[in-house]
Amino acid sequence: MTEKRRQCLESLKLKTECNVVLITKDNVMEWEVKGYPYHPAYPYLSAVHRADYLRCYFMRHYGGGYADIKTQTGSWLSMFELLESSNDLWAIGYKEINPGGIAHIDDNELYRSMQTVYDKMIGNCSYICKKNTPFVIDWYKRVKEILDEKYDQLKTYPAPHPRAMNQEDPRYALRWSEICGSVFHPIIFKYLSRVSTQLPSPIFHDYM
């Protein structure tokens, strides 16, 4: 981890005021839920796509908060309290900053519809979710379907480096946002009335 990443991680601990657990290759298996193993494609994914998969798996089975290692700007405590106390909310995140933040999908009509309400959509760098809601169930189901479909190709040609993507190497099966934003945003759009955009936004630059 670079020094800048270490500073971002420290910011995550201090600013959110939450108990932060860093998931690494050394402890990831400790979090596998009995009876719900990680997808068999997991070992063949790039580091980026492993993170994309795990955030979805964790929100599905554990709920709680997820964050990329970026500088944070405020406490999350009141947001956890809000989510716990509400029967209507299933997720709380930060507001997408512009229409370009919406991950591209092949369905152009749906993509344009999501862009028109970008300020009601939450981004996928940090959020808090309740487990076992239709939102996280649908999200994980779709990610699993994609990995099922591409498992053989991933096994034949695993990610050649941590940031691999199909756009640069067609032998690798997954596009950059294929199991992250391209799934996450349509699911958010489907359950828009069940999400809140009140989470403090992270800082999106100078984090590497």
C-alpha positions in Angstrom: 0.0 0.0 0.0 1.4 3.4 -0.9 1.8 6.2 1.6 -1.1 8.0 0.1 -3.3 5.0 0.4 -2.3 4.7 4.1 -3.3 8.3 4.6 -6.7 7.6 3.0 -7.2 4.5 5.2 -6.4 6.6 8.3 -8.9 9.2 7.1 -11.5 6.4 6.7 -11.0 5.4 10.3 -10.9 8.9 11.8 -13.6 10.7 9.7 -16.3 8.0 9.6 -15.9 7.3 13.3 -16.6 3.6 12.6 -14.9 0.4 13.3 -13.0 -0.2 10.0 -11.8 -3.6 8.8 -9.4 -3.8 5.9 -10.1 -6.9 3.8 -6.9 -8.4 2.3 -5.8 -11.6 0.8 -4.7 -12.7 4.3 -8.1 -12.4 5.9 -10.6 -12.6 3.1 -11.4 -16.3 3.7 -12.3 -15.5 7.3 -15.3 -13.6 6.0 -16.7 -16.3 3.7 -20.2 -17.2 5.0 -20.8 -20.9 5.8 -23.1 -22.3 3.2 -22.5 -19.4 0.8 -19.0 -19.9 -0.7 -17.3 -17.2 -2.8 -17.9 -17.7 -6.5 -15.5 -20.2 -8.1 -14.5 -17.5 -10.5 -13.1 -15.4 -7.7 -9.4 -16.7 -7.9 -9.3 -15.8 -11.6 -10.5 -12.2 -11.2 -8.3 -9.1 -11.3 -7.8 -7.3 -8.0 -10.3 -4.6 -9.1 -12.9 -7.2 -9.9 -12.3 -9.1 -6.7 -13.0 -5.9 -4.8 -16.2 -5.4 -7.0 -17.3 -8.9 -6.2 -16.6 -8.8 -2.5 -18.4 -5.5 -1.8 -21.5 -7.0 -3.3 -21.0 -10.3 -1.4 -20.5 -8.5 1.9 -23.6 -6.2 1.4 -25.7 -9.2 0.5 -24.7 -11.4 3.5 -23.5 -8.9 6.1 -24.8 -5.5 5.3 -23.0 -2.6 7.0 -20.7 -0.1 5.4 -18.3 -0.4 2.4 -15.8 2.2 1.3 -13.0 2.4 -1.3 -9.7 3.6 0.2 -10.3 7.2 -0.4 -10.2 10.3 1.8 -13.4 10.7 3.7 -15.2 13.9 4.7 -17.5 13.2 7.5 -19.0 10.9 10.2 -21.1 7.9 9.2 -22.6 7.3 12.6 -25.8 9.2 12.1 -26.3 7.5 8.8 -26.1 4.1 10.4 -28.7 5.3 12.9 -30.9 6.6 10.1 -30.8 3.3 8.2 -31.5 1.2 11.3 -34.4 3.4 12.3 -36.1 3.5 8.9 -38.4 0.8 7.6 -38.3 2.4 4.1 -34.6 2.7 3.5 -32.4 -0.1 2.3 -29.2 1.8 1.4 -27.5 5.1 2.0 -24.8 6.5 -0.1 -23.3 9.7 -1.5 -25.0 11.6 -4.3 -23.5 11.0 -7.8 -21.9 14.3 -8.8 -22.9 14.4 -12.5 -24.6 12.3 -15.2 -21.2 11.0 -16.3 -20.8 9.2 -13.0 -23.5 6.7 -14.1 -21.8 3.5 -15.3 -22.4 2.8 -19.0 -24.7 -0.1 -19.8 -25.8 -1.6 -23.1 -29.5 -0.6 -22.7 -29.3 3.0 -24.0 -32.9 3.9 -23.0 -32.3 2.8 -19.4 -28.9 4.5 -19.3 -30.4 7.8 -20.4 -33.2 7.4 -17.8 -30.6 6.9 -15.0 -28.7 10.0 -16.1 -31.8 12.2 -15.8 -32.0 11.3 -12.1 -28.3 11.1 -11.4 -28.7 13.4 -8.4 -31.0 10.8 -6.8 -28.6 7.9 -7.5 -25.8 6.8 -5.2 -22.2 6.2 -6.2 -20.5 2.9 -5.8 -17.3 4.0 -3.9 -19.0 4.0 -0.5 -22.4 3.2 1.0 -24.2 1.5 3.9 -26.7 -1.3 3.2 -29.1 -3.5 5.1 -28.5 -7.2 4.4 -31.1 -9.5 2.9 -33.2 -6.8 1.2 -34.5 -7.2 -2.4 -31.9 -4.6 -3.4 -28.8 -6.6 -2.2 -30.4 -9.9 -3.3 -31.0 -8.7 -6.8 -27.5 -7.1 -7.0 -25.7 -10.2 -5.9 -27.9 -12.4 -8.1 -26.9 -10.4 -11.2 -23.2 -10.4 -10.4 -23.3 -14.2 -9.8 -25.1 -14.7 -13.2 -22.3 -12.7 -15.0 -19.6 -14.8 -13.3 -21.5 -18.0 -14.0 -21.7 -17.0 -17.7 -18.0 -16.1 -18.0 -16.5 -18.7 -15.6 -15.0 -20.9 -18.3 -13.4 -17.9 -20.1 -12.0 -16.6 -16.8 -10.6 -20.0 -15.8 -9.0 -20.3 -19.2 -7.5 -16.8 -19.2 -7.3 -15.3 -15.6 -6.6 -11.7 -15.1 -3.0 -11.0 -16.2 -2.6 -8.0 -13.8 -4.5 -6.3 -11.0 -6.3 -3.8 -13.2 -7.1 -6.0 -16.1 -10.2 -5.4 -18.3 -11.7 -6.7 -21.5 -11.4 -3.3 -23.2 -7.6 -3.6 -23.2 -7.3 -7.4 -23.4 -10.2 -9.2 -25.1 -9.0 -12.6 -23.7 -9.9 -11.5 -20.2 -13.7 -11.8 -19.9 -14.8 -8.8 -17.8 -15.2 -5.2 -18.8 -14.0 -2.6 -16.3 -17.4 -1.9 -14.6 -19.2 -5.1 -15.6 -19.7 -6.5 -12.1 -19.7 -3.1 -10.3 -21.4 0.1 -11.6 -23.0 -1.5 -14.6 -24.9 -3.8 -12.3 -25.1 -1.5 -9.2 -26.6 1.6 -10.9 -29.5 -0.2 -12.6 -30.4 -1.9 -9.3 -30.2 1.4 -7.5 -32.5 2.9 -10.2 -35.0 0.0 -9.7 -35.2 0.7 -6.0 -34.7 4.4 -6.1 -37.4 5.1 -3.4 -35.4 2.9 -1.0 -32.1 4.7 -1.1 -30.9 8.0 0.4 -28.0 10.2 -0.8 -27.1 11.7 2.6 -23.8 9.9 3.1 -20.8 12.3 3.1 -19.0 12.0 -0.2 -15.4 10.8 -0.4 -12.7 12.8 -2.2 -12.2 11.4 -5.7 -8.7 12.6 -6.5 -5.2 12.1 -5.1 -5.8 8.7 -3.5 -3.3 6.4 -5.3 
